[in-house]
């Protein structure tokens, strides 16, 4: 009786490509988590941070504290995965 031949080994470029895809996927989740953390910090601590920095005018502080900036960060973090 003869034994069946072993399965061919995948090419090194395929293995390297799969490793790269795995690293990118892992880093993508890390980047998304960082974006979400920044957005949540801005929503919760934004007013205190703006006062700590010392924004010169109330209008400038209002622009900085707008929810648009925090929402943009949160939405862009989720859009990374689309």
C-alpha positions in Angstrom: 0.0 0.0 0.0 1.2 3.4 -0.8 0.8 6.4 1.4 -0.8 9.6 0.0 1.6 12.5 -0.5 1.7 15.2 2.1 -0.2 18.3 1.4 1.9 21.0 -0.3 3.2 23.7 2.0 1.7 27.2 1.5 4.0 29.7 -0.2 6.0 32.0 2.0 4.3 35.1 0.4 0.9 33.7 1.4 2.0 33.1 4.9 3.5 36.6 5.1 0.3 38.1 3.7 -1.8 36.3 6.3 0.4 37.4 9.1 0.2 41.0 7.9 -3.6 40.8 7.7 -3.7 39.5 11.2 -1.5 42.4 12.5 -3.5 45.0 10.7 -6.8 43.6 12.1 -5.4 43.7 15.6 -4.0 47.2 15.2 -7.3 48.4 13.7 -9.1 47.3 16.8 -6.5 49.1 18.9 -6.9 52.3 16.9 -10.7 52.1 17.2 -10.4 51.6 21.0 -8.1 54.7 21.2 -10.6 56.8 19.1 -13.5 55.7 21.3 -11.5 56.5 24.5 -10.6 60.0 23.1 -14.3 60.6 22.2 -15.6 59.5 25.6 -13.0 61.5 27.4 -13.9 64.6 25.4 -17.6 64.0 26.2 -17.0 63.6 29.9 -14.1 65.8 30.7 -14.1 68.3 27.8 -15.3 71.3 29.8 -12.7 70.9 32.5 -9.9 70.4 29.9 -10.9 73.5 28.0 -10.9 75.5 31.2 -7.5 74.0 32.2 -6.0 75.0 28.8 -7.3 78.5 29.3 -9.3 79.3 26.2 -9.3 83.2 25.8 -13.0 83.7 24.9 -16.2 82.0 25.9 -17.1 81.8 22.2 -13.9 79.9 21.5 -14.6 77.5 24.4 -18.1 77.0 23.1 -16.7 76.0 19.7 -14.2 73.6 21.3 -16.8 72.1 23.5 -19.3 71.5 20.8 -20.7 68.0 20.7 -19.9 68.0 17.0 -16.2 67.3 17.7 -16.8 64.5 20.1 -19.5 63.0 17.8 -17.1 63.2 14.9 -14.5 61.3 16.8 -16.9 58.6 17.8 -18.5 58.2 14.4 -15.1 58.1 12.7 -13.9 55.4 15.0 -16.9 53.3 14.0 -16.5 54.1 10.3 -13.0 52.7 10.4 -14.5 49.2 10.4 -16.8 49.7 7.5 
